[in-house]
Amino acid sequence: NFYGFVVSDCQGIDKITSNPHAKHIYTVQAGILAGIDMVMVPYNHTELFDDLTLLVKKNVILMD
């Protein structure tokens, strides 16, 4: 029942808002909830991990 795997553009998560990297936690939430399975982040990956972990702990993004 595999239906595909969605990969973001390189630094695409930072370009969701008009000002790149503005409101990072919002862009992580929006990107993951939109269906991105793999976020391509060449820089500041620890910030992505921290924001994603926080969103999972707050049940904004489900673990599954």
Backbone hydrogen bonds in HBPLUS format (Angstrom, degrees):
<---DONOR---> <-ACCEPTOR-->    atom                        ^
c    i                          cat <-CA-CA->   ^        H-A-AA   ^      H-
h    n   atom  resd res      DA  || num        DHA   H-A  angle D-A-AA Bond
n    s   type  num  typ     dist DA aas  dist angle  dist       angle   num
A0037-ASP N   A0006-VAL O   2.83 MM  31  5.11 149.9  1.92 131.2 141.4     1
A0038-MET N   A0006-VAL O   3.03 MM  32  6.44 146.6  2.15 156.3 161.6     2
A0008-SER N   A0038-MET O   2.95 MM  30  6.35 164.7  1.98 172.0 174.7     3
A0012-GLY N   A0009-ASP O   2.92 MM   3  4.65 161.7  1.95 120.3 116.9     4
A0011-GLN N   A0040-MET O   2.98 MM  29  5.98 165.0  2.00 151.2 155.5     5
A0014-ASP N   A0011-GLN O   3.17 MM   3  5.54 136.0  2.38 105.1 115.8     6
A0015-LYS N   A0012-GLY O   2.98 MM   3  5.13 149.2  2.08 103.9 113.6     7
A0021-HIS N   A0014-ASP O   2.84 MM   7  4.41 158.2  1.89 130.1 134.5     8
A0022-ALA N   A0019-ASN O   2.89 MM   3  5.50 150.7  1.98 150.7 149.7     9
A0026-TYR N   A0023-LYS O   2.98 MM   3  5.42 124.0  2.30 110.8 124.9    10
A0027-THR N   A0023-LYS O   3.10 MM   4  6.49 154.7  2.17 151.8 159.7    11
A0028-VAL N   A0024-HIS O   2.96 MM   4  6.23 154.7  2.02 155.7 162.5    12
A0029-GLN N   A0025-ILE O   3.08 MM   4  6.24 165.1  2.10 143.6 147.7    13
A0030-ALA N   A0026-TYR O   2.82 MM   4  6.03 170.9  1.83 157.0 159.5    14
A0031-GLY N   A0027-THR O   2.92 MM   4  5.87 161.0  1.96 141.1 146.9    15
A0032-ILE N   A0028-VAL O   3.01 MM   4  6.10 172.1  2.02 155.3 157.5    16
A0033-LEU N   A0029-GLN O   2.95 MM   4  5.98 167.3  1.97 153.8 158.1    17
A0034-ALA N   A0030-ALA O   2.96 MM   4  5.94 129.8  2.22 135.2 147.7    18
A0036-ILE N   A0031-GLY O   3.18 MM   5  5.83 165.8  2.20 151.4 148.8    19
A0035-GLY N   A0032-ILE O   3.01 MM   3  5.28 151.1  2.09 104.4 113.6    20
A0047-GLU N   A0044-ASN O   3.11 MM   3  5.46 131.4  2.36 104.6 116.3    21
A0049-PHE N   A0045-HIS O   2.99 MM   4  6.30 163.1  2.02 152.3 156.2    22
A0050-ASP N   A0046-THR O   2.91 MM   4  6.08 161.4  1.94 147.4 152.4    23
A0051-ASP N   A0047-GLU O   2.93 MM   4  6.08 168.0  1.95 150.8 154.2    24
A0052-LEU N   A0048-LEU O   2.85 MM   4  5.92 164.6  1.87 154.3 159.3    25
A0053-THR N   A0049-PHE O   2.89 MM   4  5.94 159.2  1.94 146.2 152.3    26
A0054-LEU N   A0050-ASP O   2.98 MM   4  6.17 159.1  2.02 146.5 152.3    27
A0055-LEU N   A0051-ASP O   2.99 MM   4  6.21 158.1  2.04 147.6 153.3    28
A0056-VAL N   A0052-LEU O   2.99 MM   4  6.24 148.5  2.10 146.3 154.7    29
A0057-LYS N   A0053-THR O   2.91 MM   4  6.15 161.8  1.95 152.3 157.4    30
A0058-LYS N   A0054-LEU O   2.99 MM   4  6.20 144.0  2.12 144.9 154.3    31
A0060-VAL N   A0055-LEU O   2.90 MM   5  5.21 148.1  2.00 166.9 166.8    32
A0061-ILE N   A0055-LEU O   3.26 MM   6  5.66 160.9  2.29 118.8 119.9    33
A0059-ASN N   A0056-VAL O   3.00 MM   3  4.95 159.5  2.04 106.3 111.6    34
